Amino acid sequence: MTTESHTAHPNTADILIVGGGMAGASAGYFMADDARVILLERESQPGYHTTGRSAALFFENYGNATIRKLNKATRPFLESPPDGFAEAPLMTPRGAVAVATEELLDTLAHELAQSPSMERVDGKTLFEVAPYLDPDRIVAGAYEAGAMDMDVHAILQGFLRGMRAKGGRVVTDAEVMGLTRTDGVWHVETRAGTFSAPIVVNAAGAWCDVVGEMAGAAPIGLIPKRRTAFTFDVTLRDGSTADPSRWAMTDLCDETWYVRPEGGRMMGSPADEIPSPPTDAQPEIEDVAMAIDKIQTDTLFVINRPHSTWAGLRSFVADKSPVVGFAPAAEGFLWVAGQGGYGIQTSAAMGRFSAALALGRGVPEDMVALGLTREELAPDRPGLNTA
């Protein structure tokens, strides 16, 4: 498929990818095996927005049924990446526990029923994996021993470095200003110049519907949602401090807060999903204060003030499954969108799936074995808000 004339026309490729976050980088890595790829990133560095603000936990049972298939298909790659992909392991053991107060035991039971790899824990075992929980509030948990920390930076850079090694190119400061298609070729006007290819991959994160509109594709109803996070020093109610490095990640099973170790401190979040326009998301003081109050209610932490705060956008469509497929009304325009909060832990599977479609191949056999189909990721599937 490689374009033979690319030396004379360096801005011409087989595939243009819009967006240099995890979606675009993983797609480019696998597409570059058999095509000339140029990745266009609007910021001065790839992964600035959602990818760079991820909670960085691989949790196989996190997400709906489609997401969980993609999680399973990604895990082997992250556990055993190709030689030279990274200098250190991409994942390290962490463990995660969804916990319940007395009032939330039915919610916890539902979570256990949906997640066969999780086991119910209570009493001594629960407080060994998460000794910061308040025993007067938290009565049981669902523990996922296989949850892993992910090195997001290493994963992203591995995909980008690997794509370049295969002949791909990354262009930064290349915000898309317009798209037109002439004689079977897309022409993408950016702040870094105009680029051309028969196929455009829309991996623009929160901006995917904006880019789709430029291309004349029907919208997929993408809604960016802000999530707030912060770090804080480990101080407990009795005034003691502790090393959190071996503690599990913990979330209240109704998804109103979560905490996890982060660089000698703890990271906390209200697990909020606040609709937002595509933007450089910033934390709101009220959201941070609300999270601190919730976390202090159910744990032994005393959070006098956060050490750092940030926010990121997690973009969803109506059914909260990703969208991967060619737009029906825009020839050669491939959606890779709507990863929500699952983009890192589904990265390799999403990249391989999108590459298979772009290169005219079938769904990879291992994903077929997991029951994943084109239809459940298609941009024209029933239930999406494409009006």
PAMI-421712 format. One line per field, with one value per residue (C-alpha): residue in three letters; residue number from 1; x negated, y negated, z negated. Coordinates in nm, 3 decimals. Layout:
# PAMI-421712
resn: ALA, ...
resi: NUM, ...
c1: X, ...
c2: Y, ...
c3: Z, ...
//
This chain:
# PAMI-421712
resn: MET, THR, THR, GLU, SER, HIS, THR, ALA, HIS, PRO, ASN, THR, ALA, ASP, ILE, LEU, ILE, VAL, GLY, GLY, GLY, MET, ALA, GLY, ALA, SER, ALA, GLY, TYR, PHE, MET, ALA, ASP, ASP, ALA, ARG, VAL, ILE, LEU, LEU, GLU, ARG, GLU, SER, GLN, PRO, GLY, TYR, HIS, THR, THR, GLY, ARG, SER, ALA, ALA, LEU, PHE, PHE, GLU, ASN, TYR, GLY, ASN, ALA, THR, ILE, ARG, LYS, LEU, ASN, LYS, ALA, THR, ARG, PRO, PHE, LEU, GLU, SER, PRO, PRO, ASP, GLY, PHE, ALA, GLU, ALA, PRO, LEU, MET, THR, PRO, ARG, GLY, ALA, VAL, ALA, VAL, ALA, THR, GLU, GLU, LEU, LEU, ASP, THR, LEU, ALA, HIS, GLU, LEU, ALA, GLN, SER, PRO, SER, MET, GLU, ARG, VAL, ASP, GLY, LYS, THR, LEU, PHE, GLU, VAL, ALA, PRO, TYR, LEU, ASP, PRO, ASP, ARG, ILE, VAL, ALA, GLY, ALA, TYR, GLU, ALA, GLY, ALA, MET, ASP, MET, ASP, VAL, HIS, ALA, ILE, LEU, GLN, GLY, PHE, LEU, ARG, GLY, MET, ARG, ALA, LYS, GLY, GLY, ARG, VAL, VAL, THR, ASP, ALA, GLU, VAL, MET, GLY, LEU, THR, ARG, THR, ASP, GLY, VAL, TRP, HIS, VAL, GLU, THR, ARG, ALA, GLY, THR, PHE, SER, ALA, PRO, ILE, VAL, VAL, ASN, ALA, ALA, GLY, ALA, TRP, CYS, ASP, VAL, VAL, GLY, GLU, MET, ALA, GLY, ALA, ALA, PRO, ILE, GLY, LEU, ILE, PRO, LYS, ARG, ARG, THR, ALA, PHE, THR, PHE, ASP, VAL, THR, LEU, ARG, ASP, GLY, SER, THR, ALA, ASP, PRO, SER, ARG, TRP, ALA, MET, THR, ASP, LEU, CYS, ASP, GLU, THR, TRP, TYR, VAL, ARG, PRO, GLU, GLY, GLY, ARG, MET, MET, GLY, SER, PRO, ALA, ASP, GLU, ILE, PRO, SER, PRO, PRO, THR, ASP, ALA, GLN, PRO, GLU, ILE, GLU, ASP, VAL, ALA, MET, ALA, ILE, ASP, LYS, ILE, GLN, THR, ASP, THR, LEU, PHE, VAL, ILE, ASN, ARG, PRO, HIS, SER, THR, TRP, ALA, GLY, LEU, ARG, SER, PHE, VAL, ALA, ASP, LYS, SER, PRO, VAL, VAL, GLY, PHE, ALA, PRO, ALA, ALA, GLU, GLY, PHE, LEU, TRP, VAL, ALA, GLY, GLN, GLY, GLY, TYR, GLY, ILE, GLN, THR, SER, ALA, ALA, MET, GLY, ARG, PHE, SER, ALA, ALA, LEU, ALA, LEU, GLY, ARG, GLY, VAL, PRO, GLU, ASP, MET, VAL, ALA, LEU, GLY, LEU, THR, ARG, GLU, GLU, LEU, ALA, PRO, ASP, ARG, PRO, GLY, LEU, ASN, THR, ALA
resi: 1, 2, 3, 4, 5, 6, 7, 8, 9, 10, 11, 12, 13, 14, 15, 16, 17, 18, 19, 20, 21, 22, 23, 24, 25, 26, 27, 28, 29, 30, 31, 32, 33, 34, 35, 36, 37, 38, 39, 40, 41, 42, 43, 44, 45, 46, 47, 48, 49, 50, 51, 52, 53, 54, 55, 56, 57, 58, 59, 60, 61, 62, 63, 64, 65, 66, 67, 68, 69, 70, 71, 72, 73, 74, 75, 76, 77, 78, 79, 80, 81, 82, 83, 84, 85, 86, 87, 88, 89, 90, 91, 92, 93, 94, 95, 96, 97, 98, 99, 100, 101, 102, 103, 104, 105, 106, 107, 108, 109, 110, 111, 112, 113, 114, 115, 116, 117, 118, 119, 120, 121, 122, 123, 124, 125, 126, 127, 128, 129, 130, 131, 132, 133, 134, 135, 136, 137, 138, 139, 140, 141, 142, 143, 144, 145, 146, 147, 148, 149, 150, 151, 152, 153, 154, 155, 156, 157, 158, 159, 160, 161, 162, 163, 164, 165, 166, 167, 168, 169, 170, 171, 172, 173, 174, 175, 176, 177, 178, 179, 180, 181, 182, 183, 184, 185, 186, 187, 188, 189, 190, 191, 192, 193, 194, 195, 196, 197, 198, 199, 200, 201, 202, 203, 204, 205, 206, 207, 208, 209, 210, 211, 212, 213, 214, 215, 216, 217, 218, 219, 220, 221, 222, 223, 224, 225, 226, 227, 228, 229, 230, 231, 232, 233, 234, 235, 236, 237, 238, 239, 240, 241, 242, 243, 244, 245, 246, 247, 248, 249, 250, 251, 252, 253, 254, 255, 256, 257, 258, 259, 260, 261, 262, 263, 264, 265, 266, 267, 268, 269, 270, 271, 272, 273, 274, 275, 276, 277, 278, 279, 280, 281, 282, 283, 284, 285, 286, 287, 288, 289, 290, 291, 292, 293, 294, 295, 296, 297, 298, 299, 300, 301, 302, 303, 304, 305, 306, 307, 308, 309, 310, 311, 312, 313, 314, 315, 316, 317, 318, 319, 320, 321, 322, 323, 324, 325, 326, 327, 328, 329, 330, 331, 332, 333, 334, 335, 336, 337, 338, 339, 340, 341, 342, 343, 344, 345, 346, 347, 348, 349, 350, 351, 352, 353, 354, 355, 356, 357, 358, 359, 360, 361, 362, 363, 364, 365, 366, 367, 368, 369, 370, 371, 372, 373, 374, 375, 376, 377, 378, 379, 380, 381, 382, 383, 384, 385, 386, 387
c1: 0.000, -0.298, -0.292, -0.590, -0.615, -0.647, -1.011, -0.917, -0.610, -0.694, -0.343, -0.180, -0.112, 0.111, 0.274, 0.301, 0.379, 0.532, 0.439, 0.123, 0.269, 0.284, 0.551, 0.356, 0.016, 0.128, 0.312, 0.004, -0.224, -0.030, 0.065, -0.299, -0.379, -0.223, -0.155, -0.324, -0.178, -0.189, -0.049, 0.074, 0.082, 0.239, 0.021, -0.355, -0.382, -0.173, 0.046, 0.090, 0.461, 0.638, 0.348, 0.115, 0.374, 0.471, 0.508, 0.281, 0.435, 0.497, 0.816, 0.948, 1.296, 1.331, 1.585, 1.876, 1.866, 1.706, 1.439, 1.357, 1.294, 1.056, 0.887, 0.826, 0.693, 0.451, 0.313, 0.071, -0.092, -0.140, -0.270, -0.515, -0.577, -0.797, -1.173, -1.288, -0.943, -1.040, -1.339, -1.140, -0.816, -0.506, -0.299, -0.372, -0.148, 0.090, 0.422, 0.754, 1.050, 1.402, 1.540, 1.883, 2.050, 2.340, 2.579, 2.387, 2.359, 2.613, 2.408, 2.095, 2.273, 2.368, 2.006, 1.888, 2.147, 2.022, 1.653, 1.550, 1.184, 1.274, 1.313, 1.507, 1.286, 1.371, 1.227, 0.852, 0.789, 0.965, 0.769, 0.440, 0.474, 0.609, 0.517, 0.630, 1.002, 1.223, 1.347, 1.647, 1.759, 1.629, 1.755, 1.658, 1.479, 1.433, 1.062, 0.893, 0.546, 0.450, 0.493, 0.167, 0.004, -0.068, -0.360, -0.157, -0.455, -0.651, -0.352, -0.285, -0.650, -0.689, -0.410, -0.544, -0.905, -0.801, -0.592, -0.887, -1.118, -0.880, -0.897, -0.612, -0.629, -0.494, -0.413, -0.337, -0.173, 0.048, 0.402, 0.646, 0.817, 1.002, 1.048, 1.144, 1.152, 1.064, 1.027, 1.012, 0.757, 0.806, 0.630, 0.588, 0.507, 0.320, 0.119, -0.192, -0.092, 0.133, 0.108, 0.266, 0.362, 0.645, 0.733, 0.774, 0.793, 0.988, 0.819, 0.861, 0.998, 1.243, 1.224, 1.332, 1.681, 1.529, 1.290, 1.571, 1.784, 1.499, 1.491, 1.867, 1.911, 2.225, 2.156, 2.132, 2.269, 1.937, 1.956, 1.628, 1.657, 1.422, 1.262, 1.080, 0.780, 0.531, 0.247, 0.207, -0.043, 0.027, 0.135, 0.377, 0.623, 0.388, 0.123, -0.094, -0.236, -0.300, -0.458, -0.168, -0.372, -0.227, 0.133, 0.408, 0.606, 0.950, 1.281, 1.620, 1.838, 2.094, 1.811, 1.818, 1.446, 1.125, 0.769, 0.442, 0.071, -0.111, -0.482, -0.501, -0.170, 0.191, 0.397, 0.766, 1.065, 1.442, 1.472, 1.672, 1.805, 1.900, 1.994, 1.751, 1.670, 1.341, 1.085, 0.771, 0.958, 0.875, 0.981, 1.260, 1.199, 1.548, 1.487, 1.161, 1.323, 1.611, 1.371, 1.165, 1.479, 1.595, 1.256, 1.208, 1.554, 1.474, 1.101, 0.854, 0.683, 0.656, 0.619, 0.523, 0.464, 0.387, 0.028, 0.126, 0.452, 0.546, 0.835, 0.873, 1.146, 1.280, 1.496, 1.796, 2.072, 2.416, 2.337, 1.987, 1.815, 1.543, 1.618, 1.390, 1.493, 1.522, 1.781, 2.066, 2.099, 1.732, 1.519, 1.180, 1.257, 1.192, 1.323, 1.106, 1.295, 1.487, 1.239, 1.374, 1.155, 1.031, 0.791, 0.465, 0.577, 0.741, 0.459, 0.299, 0.631, 0.772, 0.458, 0.466, 0.841, 0.819, 0.516, 0.704, 0.992, 0.767, 0.570, 0.883, 0.839, 1.065, 1.092, 0.781, 0.843, 0.777, 1.044, 1.287, 1.228, 1.328, 1.651, 1.555, 1.725, 1.703, 2.068, 2.030, 1.769, 1.916, 1.995, 2.343, 2.443, 2.786, 2.810, 2.553, 2.667, 2.581, 2.858
c2: 0.000, -0.230, -0.550, -0.532, -0.908, -1.011, -1.113, -1.384, -1.479, -1.447, -1.560, -1.275, -0.938, -0.633, -0.719, -1.046, -1.017, -1.316, -1.306, -1.199, -1.060, -0.689, -0.620, -0.779, -0.652, -0.290, -0.302, -0.447, -0.185, 0.103, -0.071, -0.157, 0.213, 0.196, -0.169, -0.507, -0.697, -1.061, -1.151, -1.509, -1.642, -1.979, -2.040, -2.078, -1.725, -1.409, -1.294, -1.638, -1.612, -1.292, -1.046, -1.253, -1.278, -0.914, -0.730, -0.464, -0.146, 0.168, 0.318, 0.598, 0.580, 0.204, 0.104, 0.260, 0.595, 0.452, 0.269, 0.584, 0.774, 0.500, 0.507, 0.880, 0.843, 0.569, 0.737, 0.978, 0.687, 0.479, 0.778, 0.888, 0.603, 0.655, 0.633, 0.274, 0.131, 0.014, 0.032, 0.149, 0.339, 0.154, 0.291, 0.369, 0.537, 0.314, 0.482, 0.300, 0.328, 0.195, 0.137, 0.099, -0.051, 0.145, -0.047, 0.050, 0.427, 0.497, 0.285, 0.477, 0.809, 0.699, 0.607, 0.949, 1.122, 0.933, 0.991, 1.355, 1.268, 1.060, 1.214, 1.088, 0.977, 0.848, 0.833, 0.870, 0.940, 0.624, 0.402, 0.567, 0.463, 0.117, 0.035, -0.326, -0.234, -0.332, -0.005, -0.189, -0.275, -0.007, 0.349, 0.548, 0.533, 0.701, 0.755, 0.779, 0.921, 0.883, 0.506, 0.346, 0.005, -0.106, -0.325, -0.552, -0.756, -0.443, -0.296, -0.613, -0.667, -0.302, -0.332, -0.661, -0.544, -0.217, -0.397, -0.621, -0.318, -0.170, -0.486, -0.684, -1.054, -1.271, -1.636, -1.855, -2.198, -2.072, -2.164, -2.068, -2.366, -2.190, -1.864, -1.818, -1.510, -1.526, -1.233, -0.980, -1.169, -1.361, -1.695, -1.802, -2.167, -2.225, -2.500, -2.303, -2.278, -2.066, -1.686, -1.433, -1.064, -0.837, -0.755, -0.986, -0.836, -1.053, -0.991, -1.347, -1.256, -1.515, -1.692, -1.386, -1.517, -1.855, -1.687, -1.466, -1.769, -1.920, -1.599, -1.591, -1.276, -1.224, -1.299, -1.011, -1.210, -1.230, -1.395, -1.496, -1.468, -1.629, -1.418, -1.580, -1.437, -1.548, -1.414, -1.445, -1.351, -1.041, -1.147, -0.938, -1.044, -0.936, -1.169, -0.892, -0.873, -0.566, -0.442, -0.376, -0.199, 0.148, 0.042, 0.133, -0.112, -0.154, -0.284, -0.306, -0.068, -0.336, -0.520, -0.839, -0.837, -0.647, -0.664, -0.501, -0.534, -0.783, -0.859, -0.832, -1.012, -0.919, -1.028, -1.094, -1.168, -1.214, -0.994, -1.278, -1.287, -1.649, -1.731, -1.978, -2.125, -2.008, -2.213, -2.208, -2.090, -2.247, -2.136, -2.318, -2.398, -2.275, -1.932, -1.888, -1.989, -1.747, -1.461, -1.537, -1.532, -1.198, -1.033, -1.153, -1.020, -0.662, -0.644, -0.730, -0.996, -1.355, -1.576, -1.926, -2.042, -1.876, -1.865, -1.901, -1.913, -1.854, -1.752, -1.562, -1.491, -1.139, -1.124, -0.892, -0.808, -0.700, -0.332, -0.402, -0.169, -0.298, -0.387, -0.230, -0.212, -0.397, -0.674, -0.564, -0.905, -1.008, -0.770, -0.692, -0.858, -0.616, -0.689, -0.584, -0.762, -0.741, -0.548, -0.720, -0.633, -0.309, -0.427, -0.312, 0.035, 0.097, -0.064, 0.231, 0.391, 0.062, 0.004, 0.350, 0.334, -0.005, 0.104, 0.412, 0.196, -0.066, 0.200, 0.385, 0.691, 0.886, 0.852, 1.011, 1.375, 1.338, 1.068, 1.280, 1.555, 1.306, 1.233, 0.886, 0.783, 0.490, 0.413, 0.341, 0.071, -0.064, -0.437, -0.363, -0.105, -0.141, -0.361, -0.626, -0.986, -1.062, -1.312
c3: 0.000, -0.047, 0.161, 0.399, 0.454, 0.088, 0.124, 0.374, 0.175, -0.197, -0.302, -0.109, -0.270, -0.254, -0.586, -0.779, -1.149, -1.323, -1.692, -1.871, -2.192, -2.270, -2.005, -1.722, -1.835, -1.870, -1.536, -1.368, -1.519, -1.367, -1.041, -0.972, -0.924, -0.577, -0.498, -0.497, -0.791, -0.896, -1.238, -1.287, -1.645, -1.727, -2.035, -2.063, -2.204, -2.160, -2.449, -2.603, -2.678, -2.794, -2.752, -2.967, -3.246, -3.282, -3.612, -3.459, -3.599, -3.394, -3.532, -3.311, -3.462, -3.412, -3.148, -2.962, -2.781, -2.468, -2.665, -2.859, -2.535, -2.424, -2.766, -2.735, -2.381, -2.494, -2.803, -2.627, -2.442, -2.756, -2.953, -2.679, -2.433, -2.126, -2.173, -2.186, -2.256, -2.605, -2.837, -3.141, -3.206, -3.092, -3.381, -3.744, -4.004, -4.199, -4.281, -4.299, -4.530, -4.489, -4.839, -4.992, -5.293, -5.443, -5.216, -4.901, -4.952, -4.675, -4.434, -4.532, -4.479, -4.126, -4.055, -4.173, -3.956, -3.649, -3.719, -3.765, -3.826, -4.132, -4.476, -4.774, -5.062, -5.406, -5.755, -5.789, -5.420, -5.307, -5.544, -5.451, -5.084, -5.172, -5.534, -5.493, -5.480, -5.772, -5.932, -6.074, -5.721, -5.483, -5.538, -5.225, -4.893, -4.556, -4.494, -4.153, -4.217, -3.851, -3.835, -3.725, -3.717, -3.360, -3.257, -3.029, -2.912, -2.816, -2.633, -2.435, -2.351, -2.254, -1.999, -1.862, -1.851, -1.688, -1.428, -1.338, -1.316, -1.059, -0.848, -1.002, -1.074, -1.356, -1.290, -1.593, -1.611, -1.330, -1.433, -1.158, -0.993, -0.712, -0.518, -0.155, 0.067, 0.436, 0.676, 0.394, 0.185, -0.139, -0.172, -0.534, -0.592, -0.917, -1.083, -0.978, -0.611, -0.393, -0.397, -0.161, -0.173, -0.058, -0.419, -0.718, -1.068, -1.311, -1.646, -1.772, -2.114, -2.245, -1.908, -1.701, -1.619, -1.530, -1.284, -1.158, -1.081, -0.877, -0.671, -0.618, -0.828, -1.035, -1.403, -1.647, -1.942, -2.121, -2.464, -2.630, -3.009, -3.256, -3.526, -3.816, -4.000, -4.261, -4.472, -4.846, -5.115, -5.322, -5.670, -5.874, -6.146, -6.424, -6.285, -6.145, -5.795, -5.583, -5.261, -5.020, -4.753, -4.821, -4.876, -4.633, -4.427, -4.587, -4.459, -4.627, -4.428, -4.344, -4.164, -4.369, -4.455, -4.404, -4.535, -4.435, -4.520, -4.302, -4.339, -4.719, -4.761, -4.693, -4.395, -4.452, -4.231, -4.265, -3.952, -3.803, -3.447, -3.379, -3.016, -2.863, -2.524, -2.371, -2.557, -2.768, -3.078, -3.412, -3.762, -3.947, -4.315, -4.407, -4.249, -4.435, -4.766, -4.709, -4.642, -4.951, -5.165, -5.022, -5.057, -5.416, -5.506, -5.402, -5.476, -5.750, -5.539, -5.656, -5.349, -5.455, -5.100, -4.768, -4.650, -4.283, -4.085, -3.724, -3.499, -3.174, -2.923, -2.875, -2.562, -2.536, -2.292, -2.411, -2.476, -2.618, -2.370, -2.135, -1.775, -1.514, -1.150, -0.822, -0.808, -0.578, -0.410, -0.400, -0.192, -0.339, -0.674, -0.962, -1.311, -1.608, -1.884, -2.208, -2.425, -2.736, -3.033, -2.880, -2.610, -2.769, -2.874, -2.533, -2.334, -2.158, -2.068, -1.941, -1.735, -1.581, -1.516, -1.346, -1.141, -1.020, -0.898, -0.740, -0.554, -0.436, -0.657, -0.887, -1.264, -1.422, -1.510, -1.883, -1.902, -1.703, -1.960, -2.232, -2.046, -1.921, -1.596, -1.354, -1.421, -1.793, -1.723, -1.396, -1.370, -1.232, -1.494, -1.654, -1.960, -1.876, -1.873, -1.510, -1.442
//
